[in-house]
Amino acid sequence: MKLKLTLLFVVLAGAIVFLVFRKDILSYQSVRAVDASTTGVISNESLLNYFKTSLLVDYRGAKPSYDFASIDSHDRVIVHLWASWCAPCVNEVPDLIAFAKRENVKSPGKTVFITVSLDEGSDDLNKFLKSFPDFDTDRFVRVWDKGGGVSKLLDADRLPMTVMIERGKAEPRVVRGVVDWKTTGF
């Protein structure tokens, strides 16, 4: 009788643990998914208008040198949200840098890369930039999302997150999670 009760308790405990943590496990797996469709909440126009009309700052807290009024002149706009405390973000950076270099060689001036940091303090951000000096070049338009405006607009529920706007396409493509920049079709 004790064995049956113990076995029943173990099975019930296992079932409860599975049900309680199931959502988190599935959520973790979905972070690794490469392609996710947009929810229809954000449009190309609203995102571009946000960058044109908002008071943005770069990673040093100054006004970005990029003229957002000309953002429409590019064939593609890639907005990449990241943070220095996000391990998948940090792991992705070397491949993102290489991708941006390839794109610049393949079609100079056609794609603008806007990298949006969700870091809260400048110390972590500065340490990160020292580790990846190519990430702190004119190849990327750097925006520090101190007020959380970009992440709220895009409903950024996980990092990294990439949004690509292409001229002639009605909706942006959204990737919630890591992009394989070596093989991406962006």
Stockholm file with secondary structure:
# STOCKHOLM 1.0

chainA/1-186         MKLKLTLLFVVLAGAIVFLVFRKDILSYQSVRAVDASTTGVISNESLLNYFKTSLLVDYRGAKPSYDFASIDSHDRVIVHLWASWCAPCVNEVPDLIAFAKRENVKSPGKTVFITVSLDEGSDDLNKFLKSFPDFDTDRFVRVWDKGGGVSKLLDADRLPMTVMIERGKAEPRVVRGVVDWKTTGF
#=GR chainA/1-186 SS CHHHHHHHHHHHHHHHHHHHHHHHHHHHHHHTCSCBCCCSSCCHHHHHHHHHHSCCBCTTSSCCSSCGGGGGGSSEEEEEEECTTCHHHHHHHHHHHHHHHHHHHHSTTTEEEEEEECCSSHHHHHHHHHHCGGGGSTTEEEEECTTCHHHHHTTCCSSSEEEEEETTCSSCEEEESCCCTTTCCC
#=GC SS_cons         CHHHHHHHHHHHHHHHHHHHHHHHHHHHHHHTCSCBCCCSSCCHHHHHHHHHHSCCBCTTSSCCSSCGGGGGGSSEEEEEEECTTCHHHHHHHHHHHHHHHHHHHHSTTTEEEEEEECCSSHHHHHHHHHHCGGGGSTTEEEEECTTCHHHHHTTCCSSSEEEEEETTCSSCEEEESCCCTTTCCC
//
